[in-house]
């Protein structure tokens, strides 16, 4: 056999082998698919007694608060801001240079005296028909005009004096004596802290529970678990259109707190009740409603639910879930409707809400 024929035979044999191998590999049966069931942890939904109390965040505000601004521009000639101390209403806090206004006032008073003397002389002449009525009326008008100018100048002088608008505690001084100030300048602030108020917001659905004259519990210091009473004095008549929350104000009773402090407000919505609690991470938020996954006959079933009060990692389910249902608490995002699931463990509610 020639060399050319040997090479041709080897090439043909190699090609036949490769083709046969490829065909055999296609004919092999597919490998058995692994179990595709999602592994989940569950709890058995049970009835729990919960306190029907709503907790919201609040802010302490002073009973009265004001920033002290001058009404006119000028240089400070007197400044008395007792920082951090109580001052009575009407106390002079600052004075602005009013020398020009005082000079104008003196000038007007001299003019008024002269105008009054002129009016008296013309009045005597009018009685004997020595002057016409028009001249006398002009003299009266001059007296009235100058009197009006004096009143206006005195009102400008009053604006150069800054007084305490109410009894309260003076804040930190923001300017120094001799400084040039304008109506935009803050000299200091004042707050009335003998009584303080609490402002808080809550969903509009609970507006009936915060009527004027009712009390709420306020936790001021978390390190001290003592709660204080606050009397609801008013609420905004309109609900916020963006958050759908209602703003409420209450007066703190028998204690004080620093304005601006963060507090927690507890509102009693009714008597304690028996409800079904589930972990908050078991709730699937949807565009239209809320869903949960429960296990029935080994399959994942999605159900629509309605929730109520939240409590330390758990939420009350008011509709859509019954006591005794098997609720998926882990692997929720991997479960598919009516798909088989494998239960790895059955947990207690307290184990998944800590």
Secondary structure, DSSP 8 states (H G I E B T S, - for coil): --HHHHHHHHHHHHHHHHHHHHHHHHHS---------EEEEEEE--EEEE--EEEEEEEEEEEEEEEEE-SS-EEEEEE---TTSEE-TT-EEEEE--HHHHHHHHHHHHHHHHHHHHHHHHHHHHHTT-S-HHHHHHHHHHHHHHHHHHHHHHHHHHHTEEE-SSSEEE----S-TT-EE-TT-EEEEEEEEEEEEEEEEEEGGGGGGS-TT-EEEEE--TTS--EEEEEEEEE-SS--TTT-EEEEEEEE-S----TT-EEEEEEE-SS-EEEEEEEGGG-EE-SSSEEEEEEETTEEEEEEEEEEEEETTEEEEEES--TT-EEEEESGGG--TT-BEEEEEEE-HHHH--
